[in-house]
Amino acid sequence: MMLDVAQVNEVGAQVARQYLPPGSVLDVESREGEGPDGEDIFKVLVVLSADAANRVTGDHVVAMVYQLQRHLEDQGESRFAVVQWATDAELAEELAGHDGDS
């Protein structure tokens, strides 16, 4: 069974909020993508609060990524989740940098 983007977002948000420090996760967004060998994947973006960098450790990250893949597999999803991280400020800067792009 392949999950849709909304289902992956829901699983991602639940897992991120469970395994990362309280208040550090603002949003989780995913989209379908293609891996380096042409395989179907999910790109999962975890949007963190500005102060999360001071609270999120490597152990948090490893646990969250592992549990995300495990939860997706438990629901029948075979595609690999590639997790990316950004703060809300970083996303705002990136969007501002693209305002003049065509």
C-alpha positions as CSV (number, residue, x, y, z in Angstrom):
1,M,0.0,0.0,0.0
2,M,1.4,3.4,-1.0
3,L,0.5,6.3,1.3
4,D,-0.4,9.7,-0.1
5,V,1.4,12.9,0.8
6,A,-1.2,13.9,3.4
7,Q,-0.8,10.5,5.2
8,V,3.0,10.9,5.1
9,N,2.7,14.4,6.5
10,E,0.5,13.1,9.3
11,V,2.9,10.2,10.2
12,G,5.9,12.6,9.9
13,A,4.4,15.2,12.2
14,Q,3.4,12.6,14.8
15,V,6.9,11.0,14.8
16,A,8.7,14.3,14.8
17,R,6.7,15.6,17.7
18,Q,7.2,12.4,19.7
19,Y,11.0,12.1,19.1
20,L,12.2,15.7,19.0
21,P,12.1,18.1,22.0
22,P,8.8,19.7,22.8
23,G,8.1,22.9,20.9
24,S,10.8,22.3,18.3
25,V,8.6,21.1,15.5
26,L,6.5,23.7,13.7
27,D,5.5,21.7,10.6
28,V,6.3,18.7,8.5
29,E,5.8,18.8,4.8
30,S,6.5,16.0,2.3
31,R,6.4,15.5,-1.4
32,E,7.1,12.6,-3.7
33,G,10.5,12.6,-5.4
34,E,13.1,10.5,-7.1
35,G,16.2,9.1,-5.5
36,P,19.7,9.0,-7.0
37,D,19.0,5.7,-8.7
38,G,15.6,6.7,-10.0
39,E,13.7,5.0,-7.2
40,D,10.5,6.6,-5.8
41,I,11.1,8.3,-2.5
42,F,9.5,10.8,-0.1
43,K,11.2,14.1,0.6
44,V,10.2,15.0,4.2
45,L,10.9,18.5,5.4
46,V,10.8,19.1,9.1
47,V,10.4,22.8,9.9
48,L,11.9,23.6,13.3
49,S,11.5,26.6,15.6
50,A,14.4,29.1,15.7
51,D,15.7,27.8,19.1
52,A,15.5,24.1,18.1
53,A,19.2,24.0,17.1
54,N,20.1,24.5,20.8
55,R,17.8,21.6,21.9
56,V,17.8,19.0,19.1
57,T,20.7,16.5,19.5
58,G,22.1,14.0,17.1
59,D,20.4,11.3,19.1
60,H,17.0,13.0,18.6
61,V,17.6,13.2,14.8
62,V,18.7,9.5,14.5
63,A,15.7,8.4,16.6
64,M,13.3,10.5,14.6
65,V,14.5,9.4,11.2
66,Y,14.6,5.7,12.2
67,Q,11.1,5.8,13.7
68,L,9.7,7.7,10.7
69,Q,10.9,5.0,8.3
70,R,9.7,2.3,10.7
71,H,6.2,3.9,11.1
72,L,5.9,4.3,7.3
73,E,6.9,0.7,6.7
74,D,4.4,-0.5,9.4
75,Q,1.7,1.2,7.3
76,G,2.8,-0.6,4.2
77,E,4.8,2.2,2.6
78,S,7.9,0.9,0.9
79,R,9.3,4.2,-0.4
80,F,12.3,5.6,1.5
81,A,11.9,8.9,3.4
82,V,14.7,11.4,2.9
83,V,14.5,13.9,5.7
84,Q,15.5,17.5,5.4
85,W,15.6,20.1,8.1
86,A,15.1,23.9,8.2
87,T,14.0,26.6,10.6
88,D,11.1,28.8,9.8
89,A,13.5,31.7,9.4
90,E,15.6,29.8,6.9
91,L,12.5,29.0,4.8
92,A,11.5,32.7,4.9
93,E,15.0,33.7,3.8
94,E,14.9,31.2,0.9
95,L,11.5,32.4,-0.2
96,A,12.6,36.0,0.0
97,G,15.6,35.2,-2.2
98,H,13.3,33.7,-4.8
99,D,10.9,36.7,-5.0
100,G,12.7,38.2,-7.9
101,D,13.2,35.0,-9.8
102,S,11.3,34.2,-12.9
